[in-house]
Amino acid sequence: QYYHVFLGRLSLVPILIISLTGTYLSLVKFNIFPEKKIELKAPARANQEEEPEQKQVATFASFKTIKLKDIRSVDFPFADDPDEYYKIKLTDRELMVNQFDGTIVASAQYPMVNILNTLSLNLHTGKTSTIWAIVLTLATINILFFIYSGFVITLRRRRNKIKNKYNITEAEYLLLVASENGSTIHFANHILTQLLSHGEKAHLAELNDFQLSENTQQLLIFASTFGLGDAPTNGNNFLNKLEETDSHRAIEYTIIGFGSTNYPDFCGYAKRIEEEIKTKEWATPLLPLYKVNDRSLTDFVEWVKAYSDIIHLPLITSPNYYAEINQRKLYSFTVADISATNEGDKNFMLTLTPSGNVDFSSGDLLAIYPENNEKERLYSIGKSGKNVRLVVKLHEQGLGSSYLNNLKKGDTIKAAIQSNNGFHLDKKQTPTILVSNGTGIAPFLGMLEENKDAPISVYAGFRNKEPLQLTIEQQLAAAKNNGKLKDYTIAYSRDADISHKYVYELVEKDIVKITQILDNGGVLMICGAIAMHKEVVGKLQQNCPNFELYQSNNQIRSDCY
């Protein structure tokens, strides 16, 4: 969808010109705008027997006034005969020039229809300009892409249909969706299904169908942004309805904005909804505005976790649950290296080499299928050169971890890459804080390799100083020496000689520094166990007055499990 819109904007003018000129030339072909033919006739010569004197062509005054760029064609005299002339077609007229002395013996101005015909043909074919011909070629290729992407968007929209068990007047939970292509409905449908499974009366509707009833208790608004901060078609009347709506009792609401940071008006329509609904006395916010970048599962799950906690219902917080159901492309990976499993925390590091070119970034997810069926296990990965690197905790009778732990160097497995755009290192050299514990260090090690000039600080937590942790420490030290890492601090929970045993204690200790980085537009990324995530976020909430602003600006990003 992003490229459909982005390339559409770039190609708008060329495609419009192709369409208009093509239409006009078709009308000319059917003689609706007939081209008028011009026939020049030379005047009769006064003295037929006198032989005219031949002057040098270079001295012809008429030729000196004509620019080469204005010439369409030149017919030369057939012989040295006074009745033979130069016939010159220019962009706006035709000339007949005496071949002996260069005098213009006849001329005629083209009518406007002829000029338009020539201009349309040149613009439509690009035959008079190489640069314009290249522009037209690119625009034509884009048209083919638009046909493909348009079909994909349409099929996706049809796949995400709304099905309700309760009507809008019965429902206590009203889920409202604004989406131009239907992709946001996919997320709302998953929340609807879970609410219904918990025995709650919920109804899903398009944003334009908004209405309150006596039973409405909560509004869940899933708002995409279309164009430059505009409302999608199925949500363009919501603000008018909201202005006219009143209620005698309080109704809770939460807003999730969907968009792309590639646009300057990221989640612009969701922000407008938030500004308007705040003015309603009956509206009570449950959570701050959450923003989802490029349908990031990680971003969406952040809202799910917060919403689940506040309504005291166990909603699914696995990103994989909210992934669109499709046939993932499986790649072959060869085990390049596998470390020994730690005695204490049972962690090990695995390095996989793809058999071909696989496009992925640190922070993406590796999906494995240990039983060759639909049972999928996801692992956050780092990129090391062309290799995939992950740190895995071996769980007793764990399906995915046991499968990976039994691999040997040289073994081959099939796996898929799941993009996790909301958990990538910013390309703008943004100051970044990376917080992890246990296996969550894997994507961060890859991000340090990819880093160019961004100032990065790492806070990591482990149990013991075991061989794997010492290897990770060496990699962090090397990254610092190479200018990839500004500083790092490690906590060991089982080390009696260290005062700060947990990573959240490191965060609390440096809270002033972290707050300054976030206040200046920096980013904090958390990867690891959910328990660690709650502790770290709790310290930020306690000590950062602008915590909700950081969350709203997508400055705090998580991939926890």
C-alpha positions as CSV (number, residue, x, y, z in Angstrom):
1,Q,0.0,0.0,0.0
2,Y,2.9,2.4,0.8
3,Y,4.5,2.0,-2.6
4,H,1.0,2.2,-4.3
5,V,0.5,5.6,-2.7
6,F,4.1,6.8,-2.9
7,L,4.7,5.9,-6.5
8,G,1.2,7.1,-7.4
9,R,2.2,10.6,-6.2
10,L,5.4,10.6,-8.1
11,S,3.8,9.3,-11.3
12,L,0.6,11.4,-11.1
13,V,1.6,14.2,-13.5
14,P,3.2,11.9,-16.2
15,I,0.2,9.5,-16.1
16,L,-2.3,12.4,-16.3
17,I,-0.4,13.7,-19.3
18,I,-0.4,10.2,-20.9
19,S,-4.1,9.9,-20.3
20,L,-5.1,13.3,-21.6
21,T,-2.9,13.2,-24.7
22,G,-3.9,9.6,-25.5
23,T,-7.6,10.6,-25.3
24,Y,-7.0,13.6,-27.5
25,L,-5.1,11.6,-30.1
26,S,-7.9,9.1,-30.2
27,L,-10.5,11.8,-30.9
28,V,-8.2,13.1,-33.7
29,K,-8.1,9.5,-35.1
30,F,-11.9,9.4,-35.3
31,N,-11.9,12.9,-37.0
32,I,-13.6,14.6,-34.1
33,F,-10.8,17.1,-34.2
34,P,-9.7,16.8,-37.9
35,E,-6.2,18.0,-38.8
36,K,-6.2,20.6,-41.6
37,K,-3.8,20.1,-44.4
38,I,-1.8,23.0,-45.7
39,E,-0.8,23.3,-49.4
40,L,1.6,26.1,-50.2
41,K,1.7,27.4,-53.8
42,A,4.5,29.5,-55.1
43,P,3.5,32.6,-57.1
44,A,4.2,32.6,-60.9
45,R,7.6,34.0,-61.9
46,A,7.6,37.4,-63.8
47,N,10.3,36.4,-66.3
48,Q,10.2,32.7,-67.1
49,E,13.2,32.8,-69.4
50,E,15.6,34.7,-67.1
51,E,18.1,32.4,-65.3
52,P,18.2,33.4,-61.6
53,E,21.6,34.0,-59.9
54,Q,22.6,31.4,-57.3
55,K,23.6,32.9,-53.9
56,Q,25.4,31.1,-51.1
57,V,22.9,29.2,-48.9
58,A,24.8,30.4,-45.8
59,T,23.9,34.0,-46.7
60,F,20.1,33.4,-46.8
61,A,18.6,35.9,-44.4
62,S,15.4,33.7,-44.1
63,F,17.5,30.7,-42.8
64,K,19.3,32.9,-40.3
65,T,16.1,33.7,-38.5
66,I,15.1,30.0,-38.1
67,K,16.3,28.0,-35.0
68,L,17.1,24.4,-35.4
69,K,14.9,23.4,-32.5
70,D,11.8,24.8,-34.3
71,I,12.3,22.7,-37.4
72,R,10.2,19.6,-37.9
73,S,11.2,18.7,-41.4
74,V,12.9,20.1,-44.5
75,D,12.2,19.1,-48.1
76,F,15.1,20.0,-50.4
77,P,14.8,21.1,-54.0
78,F,14.9,18.1,-56.4
79,A,16.9,19.9,-59.1
80,D,18.4,23.3,-60.0
81,D,15.1,24.4,-61.3
82,P,13.6,27.8,-60.4
83,D,10.3,26.0,-59.8
84,E,11.8,23.8,-57.1
85,Y,11.8,25.2,-53.6
86,Y,12.9,24.5,-50.0
87,K,9.8,23.4,-48.1
88,I,10.3,23.8,-44.4
89,K,7.8,22.7,-41.7
90,L,8.3,24.5,-38.4
91,T,6.4,24.0,-35.1
92,D,3.9,26.7,-35.9
93,R,4.0,27.2,-39.7
94,E,5.2,26.1,-43.1
95,L,7.5,28.0,-45.4
96,M,8.4,27.8,-49.1
97,V,11.9,29.3,-49.7
98,N,13.5,30.2,-53.1
99,Q,16.5,28.0,-53.5
100,F,18.5,30.6,-55.4
101,D,18.2,33.8,-53.2
102,G,16.5,32.5,-50.0
103,T,13.4,34.7,-50.2
104,I,10.3,33.3,-48.6
105,V,7.8,33.0,-51.5
106,A,5.0,31.5,-49.5
107,S,4.1,30.8,-45.9
108,A,1.1,29.6,-43.9
109,Q,0.4,29.5,-40.1
110,Y,-0.8,26.2,-38.7
111,P,-4.3,26.3,-37.2
112,M,-4.5,25.6,-33.5
113,V,-5.8,22.1,-33.9
114,N,-2.6,21.1,-35.8
115,I,-0.4,22.6,-33.1
116,L,-2.3,20.7,-30.4
117,N,-2.0,17.5,-32.5
118,T,1.8,17.8,-32.7
119,L,2.2,18.8,-29.0
120,S,0.0,15.8,-27.9
121,L,2.0,13.4,-30.0
122,N,5.3,14.6,-28.6
123,L,4.0,14.5,-25.0
124,H,2.5,11.1,-25.5
125,T,5.5,9.4,-27.2
126,G,8.4,11.4,-25.9
127,K,10.0,11.3,-29.3
128,T,11.4,14.9,-29.1
129,S,13.1,14.5,-25.7
130,T,15.2,11.7,-24.3
131,I,14.6,12.8,-20.7
132,W,10.8,12.9,-21.2
133,A,10.9,9.5,-22.9
134,I,12.6,8.0,-19.8
135,V,10.0,9.7,-17.5
136,L,7.2,8.2,-19.6
137,T,8.8,4.7,-19.5
138,L,9.0,4.8,-15.7
139,A,5.4,6.0,-15.5
140,T,4.3,3.1,-17.8
141,I,6.1,0.6,-15.6
142,N,4.4,2.1,-12.5
143,I,1.0,1.6,-14.2
144,L,1.7,-2.1,-14.4
145,F,2.7,-2.1,-10.7
146,F,-0.5,-0.2,-9.8
147,I,-2.6,-2.9,-11.5
148,Y,-0.8,-5.6,-9.3
149,S,-0.9,-3.6,-6.0
150,G,-4.5,-2.6,-6.6
151,F,-5.6,-6.2,-6.9
152,V,-3.6,-7.1,-3.8
153,I,-5.2,-4.3,-1.8
154,T,-8.7,-5.2,-3.0
155,L,-8.3,-8.9,-2.2
156,R,-7.0,-8.0,1.3
157,R,-10.0,-5.7,1.8
158,R,-12.4,-8.5,0.8
159,R,-10.7,-11.0,3.1
160,N,-11.2,-8.7,6.2
161,K,-15.0,-8.7,6.4
162,I,-16.9,-7.7,9.5
163,K,-19.0,-10.4,11.2
164,N,-20.9,-9.6,14.4
165,K,-22.6,-11.7,17.0
166,Y,-24.4,-8.7,18.7
167,N,-25.9,-5.7,17.1
168,I,-24.7,-2.2,17.9
169,T,-27.5,-1.4,20.5
170,E,-26.7,-4.6,22.5
171,A,-23.0,-4.3,22.7
172,E,-21.1,-3.0,25.7
173,Y,-17.8,-2.8,23.7
174,L,-18.0,-0.8,20.5
175,L,-15.0,-1.4,18.2
176,L,-14.8,1.2,15.4
177,V,-12.5,0.9,12.4
178,A,-11.3,3.5,9.9
179,S,-9.3,1.8,7.1
180,E,-8.9,2.7,3.4
181,N,-7.9,-0.9,2.3
182,G,-9.3,-3.0,5.1
183,S,-6.0,-4.0,6.7
184,T,-6.8,-2.4,10.1
185,I,-10.0,-4.5,10.3
186,H,-7.7,-7.5,10.7
187,F,-6.4,-6.3,14.0
188,A,-9.8,-5.2,15.3
189,N,-11.3,-8.6,14.4
190,H,-8.8,-10.4,16.6
191,I,-9.7,-8.2,19.5
192,L,-13.4,-8.7,18.8
193,T,-13.0,-12.5,18.8
194,Q,-11.2,-12.5,22.1
195,L,-13.8,-10.2,23.8
196,L,-16.6,-12.5,22.6
197,S,-14.7,-15.6,23.8
198,H,-14.6,-14.0,27.3
199,G,-18.4,-13.6,27.3
200,E,-18.3,-9.9,26.6
201,K,-20.9,-8.3,24.3
202,A,-18.9,-6.6,21.5
203,H,-19.7,-5.1,18.1
204,L,-17.3,-4.1,15.3
205,A,-18.4,-1.4,12.9
206,E,-16.9,1.2,10.5
207,L,-16.1,4.5,12.0
208,N,-18.8,6.3,10.0
209,D,-21.4,4.0,11.6
210,F,-20.6,5.4,15.1
211,Q,-23.5,5.7,17.4
212,L,-23.9,5.3,21.2
213,S,-26.6,3.2,22.9
214,E,-27.7,2.7,26.5
215,N,-25.4,-0.3,26.7
216,T,-22.2,1.2,25.3
217,Q,-19.5,1.2,28.0
218,Q,-16.3,1.4,26.0
219,L,-15.1,2.7,22.6
220,L,-12.1,1.0,20.9
221,I,-11.1,3.2,17.9
222,F,-8.7,1.7,15.3
223,A,-7.9,4.6,13.1
224,S,-5.7,4.5,10.0
225,T,-4.5,7.7,8.2
226,F,-5.0,8.2,4.5
227,G,-3.0,10.6,2.4
228,L,-1.7,13.7,4.2
229,G,-3.3,13.2,7.6
230,D,-6.7,12.6,6.2
231,A,-9.5,10.3,7.2
232,P,-10.1,7.0,5.3
233,T,-13.3,6.9,3.3
234,N,-15.2,4.9,5.9
235,G,-14.2,7.3,8.6
236,N,-14.5,10.7,7.0
237,N,-17.9,11.5,8.7
238,F,-17.0,10.4,12.2
239,L,-15.9,13.8,13.5
240,N,-19.2,15.4,12.5
241,K,-21.1,12.6,14.2
242,L,-18.9,12.9,17.3
243,E,-19.6,16.6,17.5
244,E,-23.4,16.0,17.5
245,T,-23.2,13.1,20.0
246,D,-23.9,13.5,23.7
247,S,-24.3,11.1,26.6
248,H,-25.6,11.5,30.1
249,R,-23.1,9.0,31.4
250,A,-19.3,8.4,31.2
251,I,-18.0,6.2,28.4
252,E,-14.4,5.0,28.3
253,Y,-12.3,5.0,25.2
254,T,-9.0,4.0,23.8
255,I,-7.5,5.0,20.4
256,I,-5.0,3.0,18.3
257,G,-3.5,4.9,15.4
258,F,-2.2,3.1,12.3
259,G,0.2,4.7,9.8
260,S,3.7,4.9,8.5
261,T,6.6,7.0,9.7
262,N,7.6,7.4,6.1
263,Y,4.8,10.1,6.0
264,P,5.1,13.4,7.8
265,D,1.6,13.1,9.1
266,F,2.2,9.8,10.9
267,C,-1.1,8.7,12.5
268,G,-2.5,12.2,11.8
269,Y,-6.1,11.2,11.7
270,A,-5.9,9.3,15.0
271,K,-4.4,12.5,16.6
272,R,-7.3,14.5,15.3
273,I,-9.8,12.1,16.8
274,E,-8.0,12.2,20.1
275,E,-8.1,16.1,20.1
276,E,-11.8,16.1,19.4
277,I,-12.9,13.4,21.7
278,K,-11.1,15.0,24.6
279,T,-13.5,17.9,24.4
280,K,-16.4,15.6,25.2
281,E,-17.4,15.6,28.9
282,W,-18.7,12.1,28.7
283,A,-15.5,10.6,27.2
284,T,-13.0,9.1,29.7
285,P,-9.6,7.9,28.3
286,L,-8.5,4.5,29.3
287,L,-5.0,4.8,27.8
288,P,-2.9,7.4,25.9
289,L,-2.9,7.3,22.1
290,Y,-1.0,4.3,20.8
291,K,0.6,4.4,17.4
292,V,1.4,1.4,15.1
293,N,4.0,1.9,12.4
294,D,3.6,-0.1,9.2
295,R,1.2,-2.6,10.8
296,S,4.0,-3.5,13.2
297,L,2.9,-6.5,15.4
298,T,5.2,-5.4,18.1
299,D,3.7,-1.9,18.3
300,F,0.2,-3.3,18.3
301,V,1.0,-5.9,21.0
302,E,2.2,-3.0,23.2
303,W,-1.4,-1.6,23.2
304,V,-2.8,-5.1,23.7
305,K,-0.7,-5.6,26.9
306,A,-1.7,-2.2,28.3
307,Y,-5.4,-2.7,27.4
308,S,-5.5,-6.3,28.8
309,D,-4.0,-5.0,32.1
310,I,-6.5,-2.2,32.5
311,I,-9.7,-4.2,31.7
312,H,-8.5,-7.3,33.6
313,L,-9.1,-9.7,30.7
314,P,-6.3,-12.0,29.5
315,L,-5.9,-11.0,25.9
316,I,-3.3,-12.8,23.7
317,T,0.0,-10.8,23.6
318,S,1.9,-13.0,21.1
319,P,2.7,-11.0,18.0
320,N,2.3,-14.1,15.9
321,Y,-1.4,-14.3,16.8
322,Y,-2.1,-11.0,15.1
323,A,-0.1,-11.9,12.0
324,E,-2.1,-12.1,8.8
325,I,-2.7,-15.7,7.7
326,N,-0.8,-16.3,4.6
327,Q,1.7,-18.9,3.2
328,R,5.0,-17.8,4.6
329,K,8.0,-18.2,2.3
330,L,10.4,-20.8,3.8
331,Y,14.1,-20.5,3.4
332,S,16.9,-23.0,4.0
333,F,19.4,-22.2,6.7
334,T,22.6,-24.0,7.6
335,V,23.9,-24.1,11.1
336,A,27.2,-22.2,11.0
337,D,27.8,-22.3,14.7
338,I,26.1,-23.4,17.9
339,S,27.5,-22.7,21.4
340,A,27.5,-25.0,24.4
341,T,24.4,-24.6,26.6
342,N,25.1,-22.7,29.8
343,E,24.8,-24.8,33.0
344,G,22.9,-22.0,34.9
345,D,20.4,-20.2,32.7
346,K,20.4,-22.9,29.9
347,N,21.0,-20.2,27.2
348,F,22.9,-20.9,24.0
349,M,23.7,-18.9,20.9
350,L,22.9,-20.2,17.4
351,T,24.2,-18.8,14.1
352,L,22.5,-19.7,10.8
353,T,23.6,-19.0,7.2
354,P,20.8,-18.6,4.6
355,S,21.2,-20.7,1.4
356,G,20.4,-17.7,-0.8
357,N,19.7,-13.9,-0.5
358,V,17.3,-13.4,2.4
359,D,16.3,-9.8,3.2
360,F,16.0,-9.2,6.9
361,S,17.2,-6.8,9.6
362,S,18.1,-7.1,13.3
363,G,14.9,-7.0,15.3
364,D,12.9,-9.2,12.8
365,L,11.6,-12.6,13.9
366,L,12.7,-16.1,12.8
367,A,9.7,-18.5,12.5
368,I,10.6,-22.2,12.9
369,Y,8.3,-25.2,12.5
370,P,9.7,-28.0,14.6
371,E,7.0,-30.6,13.8
372,N,6.6,-29.5,10.1
373,N,3.1,-28.3,10.7
374,E,1.3,-25.1,11.6
375,K,2.8,-25.0,15.1
376,E,5.2,-22.0,14.8
377,R,7.8,-20.7,17.2
378,L,9.2,-17.2,16.9
379,Y,12.6,-15.9,18.0
380,S,13.9,-12.3,17.9
381,I,17.1,-12.3,15.7
382,G,20.2,-10.2,15.1
383,K,22.0,-9.8,11.7
384,S,25.7,-10.6,11.6
385,G,27.0,-10.1,8.1
386,K,24.6,-12.3,6.1
387,N,24.0,-14.6,9.0
388,V,21.1,-14.9,11.4
389,R,22.1,-14.9,15.0
390,L,19.8,-15.7,18.0
391,V,20.1,-16.5,21.7
392,V,17.8,-19.3,22.9
393,K,16.8,-20.5,26.4
394,L,16.5,-24.2,26.6
395,H,13.2,-25.1,28.3
396,E,12.5,-28.5,29.6
397,Q,10.2,-30.2,27.1
398,G,10.2,-26.9,25.1
399,L,9.2,-27.6,21.5
400,G,11.2,-24.9,19.7
401,S,14.2,-24.6,22.1
402,S,14.7,-28.4,22.2
403,Y,14.6,-28.6,18.4
404,L,17.2,-25.9,18.0
405,N,19.4,-27.2,20.8
406,N,19.6,-30.6,19.1
407,L,21.0,-29.1,15.9
408,K,24.6,-29.7,15.0
409,K,27.0,-27.6,12.9
410,G,26.3,-28.2,9.2
411,D,22.6,-29.2,9.8
412,T,20.0,-27.6,7.6
413,I,16.6,-26.3,8.7
414,K,13.6,-24.6,7.0
415,A,12.4,-21.3,8.6
416,A,10.6,-18.1,7.6
417,I,11.5,-14.4,8.3
418,Q,8.7,-12.3,9.8
419,S,9.4,-8.6,9.4
420,N,9.1,-6.6,12.6
421,N,9.4,-3.0,11.3
422,G,8.5,-1.4,14.6
423,F,11.6,-2.9,16.2
424,H,14.4,-1.8,13.9
425,L,17.2,0.6,14.6
426,D,16.4,4.0,13.3
427,K,18.3,5.1,10.2
428,K,18.4,8.7,11.3
429,Q,21.3,8.2,13.8
430,T,18.8,8.7,16.6
431,P,20.3,8.4,20.2
432,T,19.2,5.0,21.3
433,I,19.0,3.1,24.6
434,L,18.9,-0.7,24.3
435,V,17.6,-2.6,27.4
436,S,17.6,-6.4,27.5
437,N,17.8,-9.5,29.7
438,G,18.7,-13.1,28.8
439,T,18.0,-14.0,25.2
440,G,16.8,-10.5,24.4
441,I,20.4,-9.4,23.7
442,A,20.5,-11.1,20.3
443,P,18.8,-8.4,18.1
444,F,20.8,-5.7,19.9
445,L,24.1,-7.3,19.0
446,G,23.0,-7.2,15.4
447,M,21.9,-3.6,15.6
448,L,25.3,-2.6,16.9
449,E,26.9,-4.2,13.8
450,E,24.5,-2.3,11.6
451,N,25.0,1.0,13.5
452,K,26.8,3.8,11.7
453,D,26.9,6.9,13.8
454,A,24.0,6.7,16.3
455,P,25.1,7.1,20.0
456,I,23.9,3.8,21.6
457,S,23.9,2.8,25.2
458,V,23.2,-0.8,26.3
459,Y,21.8,-2.1,29.6
460,A,21.9,-5.9,29.8
461,G,20.9,-8.3,32.6
462,F,22.0,-11.9,33.0
463,R,22.1,-14.5,35.8
464,N,25.7,-15.6,35.9
465,K,29.1,-14.9,34.3
466,E,29.0,-18.0,32.2
467,P,30.9,-18.7,28.9
468,L,28.1,-17.3,26.7
469,Q,27.8,-14.1,28.8
470,L,31.5,-13.6,28.6
471,T,31.4,-13.9,24.8
472,I,28.6,-11.3,24.7
473,E,30.6,-9.0,26.9
474,Q,33.6,-9.3,24.5
475,Q,31.3,-8.5,21.6
476,L,30.0,-5.4,23.4
477,A,33.5,-4.3,24.3
478,A,34.6,-4.7,20.6
479,A,31.6,-2.7,19.5
480,K,32.6,0.1,21.9
481,N,36.2,0.0,20.6
482,N,34.9,0.2,17.0
483,G,32.8,3.3,17.7
484,K,29.5,1.3,17.3
485,L,28.6,1.6,20.9
486,K,28.9,4.6,23.3
487,D,28.7,2.7,26.6
488,Y,27.3,-0.5,28.2
489,T,26.4,-1.7,31.6
490,I,25.7,-5.3,32.6
491,A,23.9,-6.7,35.7
492,Y,24.4,-10.2,37.0
493,S,21.6,-11.3,39.4
494,R,23.5,-14.2,40.9
495,D,26.8,-12.2,41.4
496,A,27.2,-11.2,45.1
497,D,29.9,-8.7,44.2
498,I,27.6,-6.5,42.1
499,S,25.3,-4.0,43.8
500,H,22.9,-3.6,40.9
501,K,21.7,-7.1,40.2
502,Y,18.8,-6.5,37.8
503,V,18.6,-4.5,34.6
504,Y,15.7,-2.4,35.8
505,E,18.0,-1.3,38.7
506,L,20.5,-0.1,36.1
507,V,17.7,1.9,34.4
508,E,16.7,3.5,37.6
509,K,20.3,4.4,38.5
510,D,20.7,6.2,35.1
511,I,17.1,7.6,34.9
512,V,18.3,11.2,34.6
513,K,20.5,10.4,31.6
514,I,17.8,8.2,30.0
515,T,15.2,11.0,30.6
516,Q,17.4,13.5,28.9
517,I,17.9,11.3,25.9
518,L,14.1,10.7,25.5
519,D,13.3,14.4,26.0
520,N,15.7,15.1,23.1
521,G,13.9,12.7,20.8
522,G,15.8,9.6,21.5
523,V,14.5,6.0,21.5
524,L,14.4,3.3,24.2
525,M,14.1,-0.3,23.0
526,I,13.3,-3.2,25.3
527,C,13.8,-6.9,24.4
528,G,13.5,-9.9,26.8
529,A,11.1,-11.3,29.3
530,I,7.7,-9.7,30.0
531,A,8.5,-9.6,33.7
532,M,11.6,-7.5,33.0
533,H,9.6,-5.3,30.6
534,K,7.1,-4.5,33.4
535,E,9.8,-3.6,35.9
536,V,11.6,-1.3,33.4
537,V,8.4,0.4,32.3
538,G,7.3,0.8,35.9
539,K,10.6,2.6,36.7
540,L,10.1,4.9,33.7
541,Q,6.5,5.6,34.7
542,Q,7.6,6.5,38.3
543,N,10.5,8.7,37.3
544,C,9.7,10.3,33.9
545,P,7.0,13.0,33.9
546,N,6.7,12.7,30.1
547,F,6.3,8.9,30.0
548,E,3.0,9.0,28.2
549,L,4.4,11.5,25.6
550,Y,7.3,9.1,24.9
551,Q,4.8,6.3,24.3
552,S,2.6,8.4,22.1
553,N,5.6,9.4,20.0
554,N,6.7,5.8,19.6
555,Q,9.9,6.4,21.5
556,I,9.5,3.4,23.7
557,R,9.5,0.2,21.7
558,S,9.3,-3.4,23.0
559,D,9.7,-7.0,21.8
560,C,9.0,-9.1,24.9
561,Y,7.7,-12.6,25.5
